[in-house]
Amino acid sequence: MSLFDTASGPDRQRCKLVVAYDGTEFHGFAVQHEVRTVQSVLTEAIERVLPQPIDNVACAGRTDSGVHAWGQVVSFDAQPGVDLDRLRTALNGMLGPEIVVRSAELADADFDARRSARSRTYRYTIVNRPEPDPFRTRHAWWVPEPLDLRALRLGTDPFVGAHDFSAFCRKGPEGSTRVRRVLSARWTTPDDGVLQFEITASAFCWQMVRSIVGTLVDVGMGKMRPGELLGIIRAQDRARAGQVAPPRGLCLWDVDY
């Protein structure tokens, strides 16, 4: 059975995990040769607990190096009779607190963590104070220059809807589309001097959220005007957008099915 099959066979059952992790020490989620990734560590641990090979490993979002998750969803096939409560407890004992399985359950045979997802929500956290916060340094971008929250919010509006986000994505394979539908985007202030950007879309392209945040920070600093954002989207030119925000502030927050 290949990685891209979407239905488990009669001798397999599909499992669904909701996983949180601190991505600081990982080279992203997906398996890469000779580097430590969330998928490789998690898969190895699952196969040690069961013990049995698992197939059709899929995730809702292939987070980049240094990016975190609270609501990452992972699906895989295992032999019937898996005790998912025991699996969850064992994995958290082995991998926590760096990787934590928040829930584990059986799913329908055609469930796929990536292809079945209707939308994904990311959160990006910024500490906007003159001094850094030692308790948020692994999970937030410290921007000491004052940011204009009103300008940030005005600059966010043009991103909602279906657009070609070429200006805010790293170039992918030839012929790949960068049209995405953003369902919502907003800035909140959960704490004094802390700004949080939350964006929900049907899907995201490579570095899209970090590029949007970096460009909006330029708006908040007065380097760009909010009214320029729609023109940048329409130009589909990466050179016209702003900086790419660092990965440490980004978290895959939720996935809707």
Buried (B, 14 or more C-beta within 10 A) or exposed (E): EEEEEBBBEEEBBBBBBBBBBBBBEBBBBBBBEEEEBBBBBBBEBBEEBBEEEBBBBBBBBBBBBBBBBBBBBBBBBBEEEBEBEEBBBBBBEBBEEBBBBEEBEBBEBEBBBBEBBEBBBBBBBBBBBEEEBEEBEBBBBBBEEEBBBEBBBBBBEBBBEEBBBBBBBBEEEEEEEBEBEBBEBBBEEEEEEBBBBBBBBBBBBBBBBBBBBBBBBBBBBEEBEBEBBBEBBEBBEBEBBBEBBBBBBBBBBBBBE
